[in-house]
Amino acid sequence: MKISDKIILITGGSAGIGFQIARLLAERGNTIVITGRNEANLKKAIAELSNGNFEAADVTSSGDVDRLYQAISSKYGRLDVLINNAGKGYTYELASGQDAFEKASQEVLTNYLSVIRMVDKFVPLLSVPNESAIVNVSSVAAFVPGYNTPTYSASKAALHSYTQSLRYALRKKTGIKVWELMPPW
Ligand SMILES: NC(=O)c1ccc[n+]([C@@H]2O[C@H](COP(=O)([O-])OP(=O)(O)OC[C@H]3O[C@@H](n4cnc5c(N)ncnc54)[C@H](OP(=O)(O)O)[C@@H]3O)[C@@H](O)[C@H]2O)c1
């Protein structure tokens, strides 16, 4: 797959791994759109990219995802690569009185359910067979759960399983490629 002259959307692109992916892909002549919740951080990040735009959007909000879809489709009319990178994780131990249910709910909503919503929403814009792709950022914790990141690890395991099914379904129906990035691998 050619990786220049693409329109690439990266959730959580204002910091960390998402920002470094944005930087590398911008240097290769792609148009990058990064998202995040904090607009000031997005503006700071975009100033360092050679060819970037941003949309403030929370992946856990259906209204924000709708707005993001409208913005991309009206500005570009298509999307080539969707990188689902935004993630949330708590460090704590189970059975330690720390409201694991609430923590797990936020992790599952951000790391797993929101990716499903993003994919449902954006697949119709990712239309070019063999030249468009989805990248889901999971974690090695999906395969080897950390004892102090128990529900985060489980949310990434769910994302890993879903990504395998998505790869199969989209290969058969659309030709859209599906990759999984498992930091720190
Ligand atoms: N760093 C690691 O060692 C590591 C290891 C394994 C897997 N991962 C995975 O890699 C991905 C990136 O991790 P990272 O360490 O680079 O993260 P990070 O440095 O904490 O950056 C997170 C980015 O995601 C955005 N974000 C967080 N919640 C969001 C939401 N609800 N909606 C939209 N954007 C949101 C943040 O911006 P705002 O706060 O402004 O929204 C920021 O741009 C995550 O999926 C993480 O689980 C990381």
The ligand as a Gaussian input file, in Angstrom:
#p B3LYP/6-31G(d) Opt

LIG

0 1
 N        2.587000       4.255000      25.928000
 C        2.691000       2.938000      26.035000
 O        3.680000       2.399000      26.588000
 C        1.622000       2.044000      25.464000
 C        1.781000       0.645000      25.564000
 C        0.794000      -0.168000      25.020000
 C       -0.316000       0.387000      24.393000
 N       -0.450000       1.746000      24.329000
 C       -1.651000       2.277000      23.672000
 O       -1.230000       3.228000      22.704000
 C       -2.213000       4.268000      22.571000
 C       -1.556000       5.624000      22.797000
 O       -0.957000       5.616000      24.087000
 P        0.010000       6.796000      24.582000
 O        0.782000       6.278000      25.740000
 O        0.711000       7.387000      23.424000
 O       -1.077000       7.841000      25.150000
 P       -0.886000       9.341000      25.704000
 O        0.533000       9.790000      25.578000
 O       -1.525000       9.371000      27.055000
 O       -1.778000      10.187000      24.689000
 C       -3.126000       9.901000      24.596000
 C       -3.724000      10.689000      23.453000
 O       -5.092000      10.272000      23.329000
 C       -5.952000      11.400000      23.526000
 N       -7.166000      10.916000      24.167000
 C       -7.300000      10.319000      25.369000
 N       -8.597000      10.029000      25.599000
 C       -9.283000      10.450000      24.505000
 C      -10.647000      10.436000      24.136000
 N      -11.587000       9.953000      24.953000
 N      -11.002000      10.932000      22.930000
 C      -10.058000      11.444000      22.083000
 N       -8.758000      11.486000      22.384000
 C       -8.370000      11.008000      23.590000
 C       -5.101000      12.391000      24.355000
 O       -5.536000      13.732000      24.194000
 P       -6.632000      14.408000      25.192000
 O       -6.226000      14.020000      26.596000
 O       -6.536000      15.870000      24.917000
 O       -7.947000      13.839000      24.797000
 C       -3.734000      12.181000      23.708000
 O       -3.652000      12.854000      22.464000
 C       -3.306000       3.931000      23.602000
 O       -4.351000       3.216000      22.963000
 C       -2.589000       3.034000      24.591000
 O       -3.462000       2.169000      25.293000
 C        0.497000       2.584000      24.852000

